[in-house]
Amino acid sequence: YKPKQVKGPLPVIIFHPGGGLALDMSELHTHICMTLCDTAKAAVVCIQPPLSPEHKLPLILDLAYDTTKHYYQHANKYGFLANKLII
């Protein structure tokens, strides 16, 4: 998600939603991410984790770490400011 009418590289919020890894709450997360984006004037990346019971720890934590690391390392590619990344 990117804020409207904001140009240039943006701070970025990496949002790891809750839900106990058992609930698909993507509709609620969309509202939260859009609100964060518009309020903070920052890009928001919402990580949708795989749901349990098929996916268990530590796989879910590894995916969260790897995804966050990817956006940090490739911030310029996405128009993000790597030094202004919030998790």
ZIKA-V304574 format. One record per backbone hydrogen bond with DSSP energy under -1.0 kcal/mol. CO is the residue of the C=O (numbers start at 1). NH is the residue of the N-H. Records with the same first field share a line. If there is no record, write none. Layout:
# ZIKA-V304574
CO: NH + NH
This chain:
# ZIKA-V304574
1: 44
10: 81
11: 43
12: 86
13: 45
15: 47
19: 22 + 23
21: 52
23: 25
25: 29
26: 30
27: 31
28: 32
29: 33
30: 34
31: 35
32: 36
33: 37
34: 38
35: 39
36: 40
37: 41 + 42
43: 13
45: 15
51: 55
56: 60
58: 62
59: 63
60: 64
61: 65
62: 66
63: 67
64: 68
65: 69
66: 70
67: 71
68: 72
69: 73
70: 74
72: 75
74: 78
75: 80
79: 10
81: 84
84: 12
86: 14
